[in-house]
């Protein structure tokens, strides 16, 4: 199965990938990027990269693996 192509990322998410991608290598994975970019927020997408990092870490702690569910 071919790797998913990254979609256009929200600005805050793109910034999170750039700022935290070395420490959290999954953020550089197109599967994770697409999963996060498709996440539905109750009150609009955050602009802050820290909010995207928090979402990623919460999902990781919950055992989420993009593409496996």
Residue frames as a rotation matrix with the C-alpha (Angstrom) as fourth column:
UNK 1
0.586 0.810 0.000 0.00
0.810 -0.586 0.000 0.00
0.000 0.000 -1.000 0.00
UNK 2
-0.159 -0.683 0.713 1.49
0.596 -0.642 -0.483 3.38
0.787 0.348 0.509 -0.98
UNK 3
-0.650 -0.148 -0.745 2.17
0.722 -0.425 -0.546 5.96
-0.235 -0.893 0.383 1.69
UNK 4
0.474 0.880 0.002 -0.55
0.849 -0.457 -0.265 8.60
-0.233 0.127 -0.964 2.00
UNK 5
-0.292 -0.516 0.805 0.15
0.687 -0.699 -0.199 11.91
0.665 0.495 0.559 0.34
UNK 6
-0.629 0.042 -0.776 0.26
0.666 -0.487 -0.566 14.81
-0.402 -0.872 0.278 2.78
UNK 7
0.384 0.789 0.480 -2.61
0.885 -0.462 0.052 17.25
0.263 0.405 -0.876 2.49
UNK 8
-0.202 -0.367 0.908 -2.24
0.071 -0.930 -0.360 20.98
0.977 -0.008 0.215 2.87
UNK 9
-0.276 -0.001 -0.961 -1.68
0.904 0.340 -0.260 21.41
0.327 -0.941 -0.093 6.56
UNK 10
0.852 0.514 0.101 -3.23
0.417 -0.783 0.462 24.10
0.317 -0.351 -0.881 8.73
UNK 11
0.377 -0.749 0.544 -0.69
-0.283 -0.653 -0.703 26.78
0.882 0.111 -0.458 9.58
UNK 12
0.394 -0.190 0.899 -0.48
-0.919 -0.099 0.382 25.88
0.016 -0.977 -0.214 13.29
UNK 13
0.876 -0.055 0.478 0.05
-0.014 0.990 0.138 22.20
-0.481 -0.128 0.867 12.49
UNK 14
0.726 -0.652 0.218 2.74
0.352 0.081 -0.932 22.98
0.591 0.754 0.289 9.91
UNK 15
0.271 -0.608 0.746 4.48
-0.670 -0.676 -0.307 25.09
0.691 -0.416 -0.591 12.52
UNK 16
0.620 0.013 0.785 4.23
-0.684 0.499 0.532 22.25
-0.385 -0.866 0.318 15.07
UNK 17
0.929 -0.306 0.209 5.83
0.368 0.831 -0.418 19.86
-0.046 0.465 0.884 12.57
UNK 18
0.447 -0.791 0.417 8.68
0.096 -0.421 -0.902 22.32
0.889 0.443 -0.112 12.02
UNK 19
0.200 -0.349 0.916 9.18
-0.838 -0.544 -0.024 23.10
0.507 -0.763 -0.401 15.71
UNK 20
0.183 0.016 0.983 8.69
-0.851 0.503 0.151 19.64
-0.492 -0.864 0.106 17.23
UNK 21
0.824 0.244 -0.512 9.30
-0.528 0.660 -0.534 17.21
0.208 0.710 0.672 14.36
UNK 22
-0.124 -0.937 -0.326 12.82
-0.530 0.340 -0.777 16.33
0.839 0.077 -0.538 15.46
UNK 23
-0.713 -0.120 0.691 11.76
-0.698 0.225 -0.680 15.45
-0.074 -0.967 -0.244 18.99
UNK 24
-0.038 0.792 0.609 8.50
-0.232 0.586 -0.777 13.76
-0.972 -0.171 0.162 17.92
UNK 25
-0.851 -0.500 -0.163 9.38
-0.255 0.121 0.959 12.09
-0.460 0.858 -0.230 14.63
UNK 26
-0.439 0.764 0.473 5.81
0.802 0.571 -0.177 10.84
-0.405 0.301 -0.863 14.04
UNK 27
0.288 0.549 -0.785 4.85
0.141 -0.835 -0.532 14.45
-0.947 0.043 -0.318 13.36
UNK 28
-0.406 -0.513 -0.756 6.86
-0.691 -0.369 0.621 14.18
-0.598 0.775 -0.205 10.15
UNK 29
-0.844 0.167 0.510 4.85
0.337 0.904 0.262 11.11
-0.417 0.393 -0.820 9.06
UNK 30
-0.836 0.544 -0.073 2.21
-0.407 -0.525 0.748 11.96
0.368 0.655 0.660 6.42
UNK 31
-0.305 0.752 -0.584 -0.20
0.520 0.645 0.560 9.49
0.798 -0.133 -0.588 8.09
UNK 32
-0.291 0.137 -0.947 -0.05
0.917 -0.241 -0.317 11.45
-0.271 -0.961 -0.056 11.33
UNK 33
-0.935 -0.091 -0.342 -0.17
0.019 -0.978 0.208 14.79
-0.354 0.188 0.916 9.53
UNK 34
-0.675 0.731 -0.095 -3.31
-0.151 -0.011 0.988 13.78
0.722 0.682 0.118 7.59
UNK 35
-0.168 0.608 -0.776 -4.92
0.828 0.514 0.224 12.39
0.535 -0.604 -0.590 10.74
UNK 36
-0.474 -0.084 -0.876 -4.25
0.717 -0.615 -0.329 15.56
-0.511 -0.784 0.352 12.71
UNK 37
-0.980 0.075 -0.186 -5.26
-0.166 -0.824 0.542 17.84
-0.112 0.562 0.819 9.82
UNK 38
-0.517 0.829 -0.214 -8.58
0.021 0.262 0.965 16.00
0.856 0.494 -0.153 9.57
UNK 39
-0.665 0.237 -0.708 -9.36
0.745 0.262 -0.613 16.34
0.041 -0.936 -0.351 13.27
UNK 40
0.029 0.769 0.638 -12.60
0.409 -0.592 0.695 18.21
0.912 0.241 -0.332 13.98
UNK 41
-0.902 -0.358 -0.241 -12.24
0.386 -0.419 -0.822 20.87
0.193 -0.835 0.516 16.64
UNK 42
-0.056 0.933 -0.355 -15.25
0.976 -0.023 -0.215 22.14
-0.209 -0.358 -0.910 18.56
UNK 43
0.681 0.305 -0.666 -14.27
0.330 -0.939 -0.094 25.78
-0.654 -0.156 -0.740 18.28
UNK 44
0.935 -0.309 -0.174 -12.15
-0.304 -0.447 -0.842 26.03
0.182 0.840 -0.511 15.13
UNK 45
0.559 -0.797 -0.228 -8.58
0.662 0.594 -0.457 24.99
0.500 0.104 0.860 14.47
UNK 46
0.730 -0.376 -0.570 -5.98
0.315 -0.556 0.769 26.43
-0.606 -0.741 -0.288 16.79
UNK 47
0.868 -0.494 0.057 -3.28
-0.224 -0.490 -0.842 28.65
0.444 0.718 -0.536 15.37
UNK 48
0.352 -0.763 0.542 -0.79
-0.922 -0.182 0.343 27.78
-0.163 -0.620 -0.767 18.13
UNK 49
-0.040 -0.451 -0.891 1.61
-0.564 0.747 -0.352 24.93
0.825 0.489 -0.285 17.36
UNK 50
-0.862 -0.308 0.402 1.52
-0.497 0.359 -0.790 23.95
0.099 -0.881 -0.463 21.04
UNK 51
0.002 0.945 0.326 -2.19
-0.822 0.187 -0.538 23.09
-0.569 -0.267 0.778 20.78
UNK 52
0.584 0.138 -0.800 -1.44
-0.694 0.596 -0.404 20.73
0.421 0.791 0.444 17.87
UNK 53
-0.494 -0.821 -0.288 1.41
-0.447 0.524 -0.725 19.16
0.746 -0.229 -0.626 19.84
UNK 54
-0.635 0.339 0.695 -0.92
-0.687 0.163 -0.708 18.66
-0.353 -0.927 0.129 22.80
UNK 55
0.492 0.850 -0.189 -3.47
-0.832 0.396 -0.388 16.96
-0.255 0.348 0.902 20.54
UNK 56
0.248 -0.492 -0.834 -0.78
-0.562 0.628 -0.538 14.69
0.789 0.603 -0.121 19.06
UNK 57
-0.773 -0.621 0.134 0.51
-0.446 0.381 -0.810 13.71
0.452 -0.685 -0.571 22.51
UNK 58
-0.274 0.769 0.578 -3.02
-0.809 0.141 -0.570 13.08
-0.520 -0.624 0.583 23.83
UNK 59
0.658 0.523 -0.542 -3.80
-0.747 0.544 -0.381 10.82
0.096 0.656 0.749 20.86
UNK 60
-0.120 -0.809 -0.575 -0.48
-0.490 0.552 -0.674 9.01
0.863 0.201 -0.463 21.25
UNK 61
-0.811 -0.150 0.566 -1.16
-0.585 0.229 -0.778 8.38
-0.013 -0.962 -0.273 24.96
UNK 62
0.119 0.953 0.278 -4.61
-0.807 0.256 -0.533 7.06
-0.579 -0.161 0.799 24.02
UNK 63
-0.301 -0.353 0.886 -2.95
0.064 0.919 0.388 4.51
-0.952 0.174 -0.254 21.73
UNK 64
0.761 0.598 -0.252 -4.15
-0.165 -0.197 -0.966 6.00
-0.628 0.777 -0.051 18.44
UNK 65
-0.472 -0.828 0.302 -2.31
0.203 0.231 0.951 4.73
-0.858 0.510 0.059 15.37
UNK 66
0.044 0.536 -0.843 -3.41
-0.727 -0.562 -0.395 6.54
-0.686 0.630 0.365 12.19
UNK 67
-0.194 -0.043 -0.980 -4.54
-0.926 0.337 0.169 4.17
0.323 0.940 -0.105 9.47
UNK 68
-0.931 -0.209 -0.299 -5.07
-0.122 0.951 -0.285 1.20
0.344 -0.229 -0.911 11.77
UNK 69
-0.653 0.755 0.065 -8.60
0.012 0.096 -0.995 1.97
-0.757 -0.649 -0.072 12.97
